């Protein structure tokens, strides 16, 4: 329960333990914002797995520092809900946050498109797609930080992950 102190007209105070209507309505919206991107990412992954019969992966499997397929799936399962939480945090911060939260929606759309494009891409295309993802994630984080630093912190793991995958992609090209 949330509590706040209320002032009565007589000047005395009393403790209120009822959550505000905003807080009651906010939690389902948070779960919806975090759950929808996760379900979309899992649906895209499942569809690609059903169509190809295996986990689609770029031509980086021979590298000792390349992420395992299960790690990539785990990263998607963790990052997409974080993007939803970042969108909700930005949206909840006010008018500027509502405008900047569109960047997170664009990031989710790019993330889903990236999953599909990387499925059958070669090493060169995968490297440049990962670099494009780094650019999109960094841009979204920068715009969201204007409205809510807390929302930007929810996007920070994505910047680190895309930095890592970009490094792996270009290392694979260098070793070929």
C-alpha positions in Angstrom: 0.0 0.0 0.0 1.1 3.5 -0.7 0.7 6.1 2.1 0.5 9.8 2.1 -0.4 12.4 4.7 -3.6 14.3 4.1 -4.5 17.5 5.8 -8.1 17.9 7.1 -9.8 21.2 7.1 -9.4 21.5 10.8 -5.6 21.4 10.5 -5.2 17.9 11.8 -3.6 15.3 9.6 -4.5 11.7 8.9 -2.6 8.9 7.2 -4.2 7.6 3.9 -3.3 4.1 2.8 -5.2 3.8 -0.5 -3.2 3.9 -3.7 -4.0 6.7 -6.1 -6.1 5.8 -9.2 -3.1 6.5 -11.3 -0.9 4.0 -9.5 -3.8 1.4 -9.7 -4.0 1.9 -13.5 -0.3 2.2 -14.0 0.8 -1.3 -13.1 -1.2 -3.1 -15.8 0.1 -0.6 -18.3 3.7 -1.4 -17.2 3.1 -5.1 -17.7 1.5 -4.5 -21.1 4.4 -2.3 -22.2 7.0 -4.9 -21.0 5.0 -8.0 -22.2 4.0 -6.9 -25.7 7.6 -6.5 -27.0 8.6 -9.8 -25.4 5.7 -11.7 -26.9 6.4 -10.2 -30.3 10.1 -11.1 -30.1 9.3 -14.7 -29.1 6.7 -15.0 -31.8 9.2 -13.8 -34.5 11.9 -16.2 -33.1 9.4 -19.1 -33.1 8.2 -18.3 -36.6 11.8 -18.2 -37.9 12.6 -21.5 -36.1 9.5 -23.1 -37.6 10.4 -21.9 -41.1 14.1 -22.8 -41.0 14.1 -25.8 -38.7 17.0 -24.4 -36.7 18.1 -21.3 -34.8 19.0 -18.7 -37.5 22.5 -17.5 -36.8 25.0 -15.5 -38.7 28.3 -16.9 -40.0 30.1 -16.2 -36.7 29.7 -19.6 -35.1 33.4 -20.5 -35.5 34.6 -17.6 -33.3 35.4 -18.4 -29.7 33.9 -15.2 -28.4 30.7 -15.3 -30.5 27.5 -15.6 -28.5 25.9 -19.0 -28.4 22.4 -19.2 -29.9 20.8 -19.7 -26.5 22.6 -16.5 -25.3 21.1 -14.5 -28.2 17.7 -15.8 -27.4 18.1 -15.0 -23.8 19.3 -11.5 -24.7 16.2 -11.0 -26.8 14.0 -12.2 -24.0 15.6 -9.8 -21.6 16.1 -6.7 -23.8 12.7 -6.5 -25.4 10.8 -6.2 -22.1 13.4 -3.6 -21.0 12.5 -1.6 -24.0 8.9 -1.8 -23.0 9.7 -0.6 -19.5 11.8 2.2 -20.9 8.9 3.3 -23.1 6.6 3.3 -20.2 9.0 5.2 -18.0 9.5 7.8 -20.7 5.8 8.0 -21.5 4.9 8.5 -17.8 7.4 11.4 -17.4 5.2 13.9 -19.2 4.7 15.6 -22.6 8.3 15.5 -23.6 8.5 11.8 -22.6 5.5 11.0 -24.7 7.2 12.5 -27.7 10.5 10.8 -27.0 8.9 7.4 -26.2 8.3 7.1 -30.0 12.0 6.4 -30.4 11.5 3.3 -28.2 8.6 2.1 -30.3 10.9 2.6 -33.4 13.6 0.6 -31.5 11.2 -2.3 -30.9 10.2 -2.3 -34.6 13.8 -2.2 -35.7 14.6 -5.0 -33.2 11.9 -7.3 -34.7 13.1 -6.4 -38.3 16.7 -7.1 -37.3 15.8 -10.6 -36.0 14.2 -11.4 -39.4 17.0 -9.8 -41.5 19.8 -11.5 -39.7 18.2 -14.9 -40.1 19.6 -15.4 -43.6 22.2 -12.7 -43.8 25.9 -13.4 -44.5 28.8 -12.2 -42.4 29.0 -8.8 -44.1 25.3 -8.1 -43.9 25.1 -9.2 -40.3 28.0 -7.0 -39.3 26.4 -3.9 -40.9 23.0 -4.8 -39.5 24.5 -5.0 -36.0 26.2 -1.7 -36.6 22.8 -0.2 -37.6 21.3 -1.7 -34.4 24.0 0.0 -32.4 23.2 3.3 -34.1 19.4 2.9 -33.5 19.8 1.9 -29.9 22.2 4.7 -29.1 20.0 7.3 -30.8 16.9 6.0 -29.0 18.8 6.1 -25.7 20.0 9.6 -26.3 16.4 10.9 -27.2 14.8 9.1 -24.3 17.4 10.5 -21.9 16.1 14.0 -22.7 12.8 13.1 -21.0 13.7 10.5 -18.4 17.2 9.3 -17.2 15.5 6.3 -15.6 14.1 5.3 -19.0 17.5 5.7 -20.6 19.1 3.4 -18.0 16.6 0.7 -19.1 18.1 1.0 -22.6 21.7 0.9 -21.5 22.0 -3.0 -21.6 20.9 -2.8 -25.2 23.7 -0.4 -26.0 26.2 -2.8 -24.4 24.8 -5.9 -26.2 24.8 -4.2 -29.6 28.3 -3.0 -29.0 29.3 -6.6 -28.3 27.5 -8.0 -31.3 29.0 -5.3 -33.6 32.5 -6.2 -32.3 31.8 -9.9 -32.9 30.5 -9.2 -36.4 33.5 -7.1 -37.5 35.9 -9.6 -35.8 34.4 -12.3 -37.9 35.1 -10.3 -41.0 38.7 -9.6 -40.0 39.4 -13.2 -39.3 38.1 -14.4 -42.7 
